[in-house]
Amino acid sequence: MGSGSGLHSLAALRLGARQVVAIDIDADSVATTQAVLQRFAPDGPWKVEAKSVFELDPRESGVFEIVYSWGVLHHTGDMFFALRSAAAMVAPEGFFVFALYRRIWMDWFWRWEKRWYAQASHSAQARARWVYVTLYRLGLRLTGRRFEDYVTNYRSKRGMSFEHDVHDWLGGWPYESISSREVQDAMKALGFSAVKQFARKGRFLGKDPGFFGSGCDEYVYRKEACAD
């Protein structure tokens, strides 16, 4: 759910998935996923669809042994509804693997900023990115790190562009976040039990300040056999 470039769909096929169904609401992501799979898994059992998580219906599409959504559901505009919709696609004893933004103290600011950035002109967005990167440089310097080293390691270790991630973070609207406790309560109510979670505990009363944003906590949940 949220196929993006299609790399995770390709990885699932190469790891032996019998079938992969990938969805995304962005036309470019759908086209890119199709192109990647056509090139690297032309004979693989896969399907790519332009579809929202809110449009999914297990009565029409069936259910799946693994449902995977990485850093997506918090951008849907109704994260809890999206979580329920995604969980409904998991087969009994299947797994739901997902990542969501953790709660931070500055959530209120980032909601305001992202709403503004999404509607701002290109020049205003560029100025906002300059301010963010300048403050980020200062923050790294104050903690004894070099910005150049950070950007280089960011690219080599994550295979991603720091500059593009700044744009992605500042403009990631809609935006919601959630605590690991809230995830646990929501998933338990849906008939899931925790398998693994990688959730960072906040440094100040259970939350991080979030001066430069939030990060994703990662979860693996298993659907109970009698959940339906």
N, C-alpha and C positions, 0 to 999 in steps of 0.2 A: 504494500500500500504506500504509494509515493515512489514510483520506480526510479525516478531521476534519470541517471545515465544508463541504467540497466546492468551495472556491474554486479550488484548483489543477486539479480536474477540469473545472470550467467554463472556466478559462483555456486548458486544452488544447483543448477543443472550439472556443473562439473563435479559437484559433491554427491551426485547420484539421485537427485530428485526425480521422481517418476513423471511429474508434470509441474510446470510453473505457470501461474496466472499473475500477471503484473498489471497494476492499475495506476493511473495518475490523471489529474485534472488538467495538467499543462500539456498543450499540444506538442511543444518542442521536446519535452521529456518522453512522451509516448513515441514520437518519431525516432528519438535517439535510442531508446530502449529497443525498438524494433530493429534499427540498423545494427546495433551491437549484437543482438541475438541472431540476426540473419547472417552476419559475418562469421561469428565464432561458434554458433550452435545451430547451423542451418537445418539440421535434422532433428533437433531437440524437440521434445513435447512441450511447447510453450505457447502462450497467448498473451497479447498485450492489448489493453483496452483503455479508452479515455472514459474514466468513470470516477465519481466521487465515492468516498467511503460511505456517505449517507445514502447512496443509491444501492448498496449491496443488500442482497436478500438471500439467505442460505437456502430458502425454498426454491430459488431459481438457479443459483450457482453451485449449490452443494456446500459442504464444509471441508476443511483442510486440516491436515496433520500439523502443519506449521503455518502460522500467520505472522508476518514480519512487517514492522513499520518503524522506521528509524528516523526519529526527529521530524515527524510529519504531523501527528495528530494535534499538537499544540498550535498548529497554524490553520486549523479548519474553521475557527470561529465558535466552535462548541466542542471543546475538548472531551468533556465527559460523555456527551452523546456519541462522539466519534469513537471513544474507547469502547462503549457498549456495542456500537455497530461492528467494530473490528472483532471484538470478542465473540460476537454471534457467529462468525465465520469459522471458528475453531471447532474441530471435531472433538467428541468426548475422548479424553486422555491425550489430546493434542496439545501443542505448545503455542503460546502467544509470546513473541519476542518483540520488545519495543523500547524506545528511548524517548524521554520527555524532559523538557526544561525543568530544572529544580527551582523551588521557590527561593527568592532572594528578597532582601529588604527593599531594594529599589525597583521592584516590579512595577510600582505605580509610575515611576519616571519612564521606564522603558516602554510601557504601554502608550504613554503620551508621545514619546519620541518616535516610535515606529509608526504611529498613526500620522504624525506630521511628516515624516520622511517619505512615506508612501505617496503623499500628495504633493511633495515639494518639487521645485524645478530641478533640472540637472545641475545647474550651478549651485543651488542651495544644498543639494545632496553632496556635491563635491566639497563644499566648505565644511559641512558636518563631518565628512570623512577625515578631512584635514585636522579638525579639532580633536576628533577621537584618536587618530593615530599619534598626534602630538602629545596628548595626555598619556597615551599608552607608552610612548617612548620614555616620558618622564617617569612613569611608574616603574618601568624596567630599570632605569638608571638608579632610582632610589633604592632598589632592591639588589643592586650590584650586578645587573645583567645588561648585556649589549643587545640593542634592538636588531642589529644586523645578524647576530648569531641566532636570535630567536626566530627571525623570518626564515633564515636558511634551514634551521632545524624543523620548522613548521612545514616547509615544503618537502624536505627529505624524509621526515618521519611520518607525515600524514598524507603526502602526495597531494596537497591542497595549496591554494594561493591565499596568503594572509590578506592581501589587498581585497580579493574578491569576497573573502569571509567577512571582512569589515562591512562591505556593502550589503552582504546577505544578512548580517546581524542587525544593522541599523534599519534595514527595510523589511524585516521579517514580520509583517502584519497580515492577518491577525496574530496575536501573541497571548498565550496563557502559560502558566507554570503550575507545578504541583509538587507536594511533598511526598516522600516515600510512604509515610503513614497514610496519606489520602489514597495513594495508589493501592496500598494493601487493603484498605477498607473497601474500595470500589471493586477490586478484583475478587475479594472474598464474597461480596454480595452477588457477584456474577457466577459464582461456583468455581473459582480458580484457587489454586494453592501456589505459593511461591516456590520456585526451584532455585533461582539465583537472583541476586540483585547487586548492582554496583552503584550504590548511592552514597554520595559524599555527605558527611555530617557537617552542618554549618558550624562556623566558629563562634557565632554570636547568637546565643539563645536558639540554636538549631538552624540558623540561616546564615548564608554568606552575605556580605554587604551588597555585592553585585555592582560595584562602581563601573566595571567594564562589561557587564552583562552576566548572563547565566550560562551554565553548561548543562549537558544532558545527563541525567541519571539513567541507568540501563537496567532492564528487567526481563526475566524469563519466568513465565507463569504456565502452569499446567491445568487444563480443564478437567474437573472431576468426572468420572465415568457417568455419574447420575445427575450431572448439572442440568441437563435438559429435561 
